[in-house]
Amino acid sequence: MSTGNGADSAPAPAAHDSTSAPTKTNMFSSLKVRNYRLFFTGQVISNTGTWMQRIAQDWLVLSLTGSSAAVGITTALQFLPMLLFGLYGGVLVDRLPKRPVLLFTQCAMGLTGLALAGLTLSGHVQVWHVYLTAFALGLVTVVDNPARQSFVSEMVGPGQLQNAVSLNSANFQSARLIGPAVAGLLITGVGTGWAFLLNGLSFAAPIAGLLLMRARELHQIERAPRGKGQLREGLRYVAGRPELVWPIVLIGFIGTFGFNFPVWLSAFADDVFQAGAGTYSMFNTVLAVGSLAGALLAARRGTSRLRLLVMAALSFGVLEVVAAMAPSLWIFSGLLVLIGMVSLTVNVTANSSVQMATDPAMRGRVMSLFMMVFTGGTPLGAPLVGWVTDTYGARVGFAAGGIVSAAAAVAVGLILARLGGLRLSVGWHRGHPHVRFVPREREQLAAAA
């Protein structure tokens, strides 16, 4: 890993693999760090509230409009600021101390939940109110996302970074198990407004955790000085490193076309299986079961390999196509568990491999680009996917997202293999087809023999 600040401060490692062979580690080793424990605990609570709001928000928009495209527009507005301003958020994060930034963003995100709760509980909510609060939340996320991503290394240090990134994902998916279930009960029992209220109040937990941290125990990272050209410097830094460029490209395609679950799952619950909010919540819960399993498995891996990222992305796309054709609700739910598992493998592997291959002084800008591409593609993909789903049905919309994801995985895998001096080898082994990448030199030696 480079220790300089410039775009050419270190040679790029082999393009086909970002690290050495994977090793196993203690699944919860980073929780031994007190500051990270406080952060982790606060995030469990606020993430639960966030998932409650997501489910309530999607169902409220569907109830007000009856349109999957409107759900897609809401999702797009929430992620549009990341697409427009994400790189500038990364520049700010590299310049500013992370903990005060996070205190501000967590307060602001809590206020958006309380505002939507007031409108809904008073009976005055309209769909444009939801659009507006989604956009406001997206503006805060422009700074919050890269700040949270890069603050992890300040809490745990480089030795625990892979484990902490994986546990962050496990944290998010644990909340995903609880939040949709609670949201379903609240929506059917007392209404969506109470889910928004509890989400707003849940941000008190991460705020308290940040205030209780011991600043002297944080790993000091040199902040980038204020200056011109820092945005261009970050882009040049990434452009010169294949081990950063291609994972970001792949995660961009998957985030834009493959992760539109609010559109698809609400449509499957409402149109395909003729069920209600409870079934939509259940779909999100079973998706989270697989996601949590994938995150915990990732926490046991000491390193991230790009070949794992490509294979997981390909499996993700194929599973979405298969799930789109599921004949029953229970088969569909079972496939969602597998989709959740491989989707988190994609997310964690891409995130940790990019972070560990990045100079700490550039991490805010690189991670803002990562998040801009991953979540910022949603404003482009969600309305399109919503239109396809409304026009041709939920099954076609879901399958289309899977096809694009699988095609992107194949293309990026071939590019990385070529850059890494590998070649695709197809043959038979013990009566079964065997597909793998082998070094070009090995095939040349075999031909010569």
N, C-alpha and C positions, 0 to 999 in steps of 0.2 A: 504494500500500500504506500502510495506517495505521501511525503511529508511536506512538500512545497505547496505553493498557492497557484502557480501558473498552470496553463493548460497543457504544457509539455514537460511537466516536472517528473514524470515517470513513464517508463515504457509500458505498453499495453501487454497484459498477459495473454496467453493463448486464447484465441477467440472461442474455442469449443468448450472451455471450462474455466470458471472463474476462480476456483480454489483447488486445493489438493483433494485426495480421496476423502469421502465422508467418514466422520467418526461419530460415535454416540456420546452423549453427555447426559448429566442429570437433568431430568425433564423440568425441574423447578429451580435450577441452580441460581438464576438471577434474582429470585425472590429473597435470597439471603441479604441482599442490599436494602437497607432500611428505606432510603429515598424511593427506590423503585417499588417497594411494597406499598408505600403510601400512594404513589401514583397509580399502581395497579388496582388497589382497593377503590379509590375514587372513580377510576374508569369503569369498573364493574357496575357501579351504581348508575353513573350517568349514561353508560352505554345501554343499560336496561331501559332507562327512560327514553333514549333516542330511538330504540326499536319500537317502543310503544307508540311514539309519535309517528314513526314511519308508517306503521300499519294503519293507525287512525287517520293519518293524512291521506293516504291512498284511498282508503275506503270512503272518507268524507268526500273527496273529489268525485269518485265513481258514483256516490249517492246523489251528489248535486247535479251531475251532468249526464250520467249514464254512458260515458265514453271512455274507452281505453286510451284513446289519443289524448284526452285531457289529463289522464294520469301520467302519460308520457311527457306532456308539456310541463307538468308540475316537477317531475324529476329533472327535466332539462333545465328549468329555471334554477333549480337548486345547484346544479353543477355548471351552469353557464359562466358564473364569475371565475371559476377555476380555469376555464378555457381562455377567458379574456385576460385575466390578471394574474394567473398562477405563477408565472416566472417572476413578476415583480414582487409577489409575496415571498418567494425564495430569496431574493436579494435582500429584502428587509430582515428576514429571519437570520441570514448570515451576518448582518450588521448588529442585531440587537440581542440582549440577554434573553434566553429562552423562557425562563420561569416567569418574569413579569409579563411577557407577551402572552403566555398561556393563561395567566390570571385574568387578563383583559378579555381574551377570546372566550373563555369558559363563562364569564359573567354575561357577555353579549349573547351567547347561544342560549343560556338560561332565560334571558329576557324575551327572546323570540318565541320560546315555548309558552311563556306566561301570557304574551300578547295574543297568541292564537287561542289559548284557553279562554281568555276573557271574551273574545269575539264569539266563540262557539257556545260557551255557557250562557251568554246573554241572548242567544238566539239571533244575532245579527250577522253571522258569518255568511259570506258569499265566496264564490270560487276565486274571485280576484284577490280576496284577502289571503287565501291559501297561496296563490301564486306569489304575492308580495312577500309574505313571510318566508317562503321557500327561497326566494332570491336573496333576501336579507341574510338568511342562514348561510347561503352560498358565499356571500361576500366575506363573512367572518371566517369561513373555512379556508379561504385563500391563504390566510396567515396561519390559522390554527393547524392545518394538516402538516405543512413542512416543519412547523415548530415542534409539534408532538413527535414526528418521525425523527428529527435530528436530536431532540432532547433526550431520547432513549440512550444514546451513546454517552451523554454527559452524566447520566445517572449510574450506568453499569460499567462503562469502559468497553474497549474493543473486545476483550476476552469473553464477555457475556452477551455481546450484541446479537448474535444469531439466536440465542436462547430467548432473549428478551423480546425480539421482534416476533418470534413464534408465539410466546406467551401473550403478547398484545393481541394477536389474532385469536388465540384461544379465549382471551378475556372478552373480546367483541362477540365471538360466537356463543360463549356461555350466556351473555346477556341476550343474545338472539333466541336462545331457548326459552327464556323467561318472558322477555318483553312482548313478543307476539301473543303468547298465551294470555297474559294479563290484559293486553289490549283487546283481545277477542272478548274476554269476560266483561270488560268495561264498556265496549261498544254495544254489546247486546244487552247489558244490564242497565247502565246509567247514561251512556252516550259518549261520543268521541271527545268532548271537552275535558273530561276528567283525565283521559290519557295525556292530553296536552299539558294539563296542570301538573301532573306528577312528573312529567319530563322536565318542565321548567324548574321544579323544586329539586330534582335529582342533581343538578349542577352544583349544589352546595357541597357535595362530597368531594369532587376533584379540586374545588377551590380550597377547601379545608386541607386536603392532602398537600397541595402546593405550598400553602402557608406554613405547614408543619415541617417541611423539609429542612435539612441541615445544609446550608450553602457550602460549608467547608468540606463536605464529603462529596461534592459534585466534581467530576473530572473537568478540569479547565480546558476549554477549546478556544483557540485564538480566533477572535471575531474578525471578519473582513472589515477593513477600514472603508469609510465612505469615499467613493471615487467614481469616476466616469468609466463606462465600458464594462461594468461588472456583469450585466446581463449577457452581453456578447461573449465575455470571457467564459461564463458558465456553459453557453451553447458550444463554443469551440472545444471546451474541455470534454464534453460528452461526445461531440462529433469525431474526435480523434481516438475514441476507445470503443472498439466493436463490442467488448464485454458489457458496455453500458448501452450503446445504441440499440442493439437488436432485442434485448429483453424489454426495453422501453417500447419499441415498435410493436412487439408481440402483445404486451399487456395493453397497448392502446387499442388494437383490434378487438381483443377480448372484452375490454371495458366498454367499448363503443357498441358492439353488436351482440356480445354473449352474456352480459351481466344485467340485462333489463328485466330482472325478476319481478319488480312491482307491476309491470305491464302484463307479463305473461301469467303470473300466478293469480292475479285478480281476475283475468279473463278466463283462465281455466276453472276457477272456483265459481264464477258467475255464469259463464256461457256453456262450457263443456260439460261440467258435472252438475249444473243447476243447484249450487249450494250457496251459502251465505258467508258472512264475515268470519264465522267460526272456522270454516274450512280454509279460508284464505290464511288465517292465523296459523292453522295447523300445517299448511304447506310451508310457511316460513319457519315453523318450529322444526319440522323434519329436515328441511334444508340445513338448518343450523346444527342438527345432530351430526350430520356428515361433516359440516365445516369444522365443528369442534374437534371431531376425531382427526381430521386432517391437520389442524393446527397443533394438536398434542403430539402427533407423530412427527411433525416438523421440528418440534422442540427437542426431540431426542437426537436429531441430526446435528452434528457439530459444524457442518459446512453446507453450502448450497452449490449445486452443480447445474450448469445450463442445460445439459442433456435431460435432467429430471424436469426442468421447466418446460422444455419442448414436448416431452412425452405426456406430461400432465395436461398441457394445453390441448394436445391432440385428443386425449381421452375425454377431456371436458366437452369438446365440440361433438364428438361421436355420441356421448351420453345424452346431450341435449337433443340430438336428432332422434335417438331411440325413445327418449321420454315423450317427445312430441307425438309419437304413434301409440303410446300406452293405451290399452283398451279400457282400463278401469282406474278408479280413483286410487285404489290401494297399490296397484302396480306403479302408477305415476308417483305416488308418495315414496315408495321404495327406491325408485330411480333418483328422486330428489336427494336422498341420503348420499348416494354415490356422487351425484353432481356436486353436492356441498363439499364432500371430501376432496375431490380433485380440484375444485375451484380454489379452496384454501391452500392446497399445495402449490398451485400456480401463483397465487397472491404472495404467500410467504417466501417462496423460492425467489421470485422476481425481486421482491422488496429487499430481502437480506443480501442477495448477491450484488445488487446495485449499491447498497449502502457499504458493504465491505470492500467493494472495488473503488470507492470514492475517497478522495482526500477530505479529512474532516472540515477544512476551511471552505470546501466547495459543497458540503453535504446539503445545506439548505437549498441551494440553487438546483442541484441535481435531483433532490427529492421533490422539489416543487415541480420540476419538469416531469418527473415520474408520475406524480399525482395529477398534474394537469392533463397528461396524456391518458391516464387510467380513468379518472373520473370526469375530466373535461370533455372527453369524447361523447359522453352521455347526452349533452344538448343536441348533438348531431344524430346520434343513434336512437334515442328514446322516442322522439316524435315519428321518425321513420318506421321504427319497429311497431309503435302504436298504430300507425296508419295501416301497415301490412296486417297487423292482428285484427283491426276493425274490418278491413276489406276482405281478407281471405281466411280469417279465422285464427284462433289461438294456436292450433297445431302447426299451421304453415309458418306463423310468426316465430314460434319457438324453434322449429327446424331450421329456418333461415339463419337465425343467430348461431346455431350450432355449426352449420355448414361454413359460414364465414370464419368462425373461430378455428375450426379444424384446418381449413385451407391456409390460414395465417400461420398456424403451428408448423405445417409441412414446409411452407416457404422459408420461414425463419430458420427452421432446423437445417434445411439444405444449405442456406447461406452460411450459418455458423460452422457447419461441417466443412464446407469448402475453405473458409477462412482458417480453420484449424488444421487443414491438411488431412481431412478425413474423406472417406468415400462410402456411399451406401452399398452394402453387400447383401444380396438376397440369395438364399439357398435353402437347402433342406438339411435338418439335423434330427436324426433318430425318427424319421418319418413325419416330421412336422416342419412347416415353413419357418425359416429363421431369418429375421431382418435385423441388421445391426450396422453401425458405422465402424470402419476399420481404417487404420493409417494407410495412406496411399503407398508408402514405402513397402508395407507388408504385402500388398497385392502385387507390386512390381517384382518383389523377390520371389513370390510364389509363381508368377508367370515365367521368370527366368529359370527357375528350377525345372 
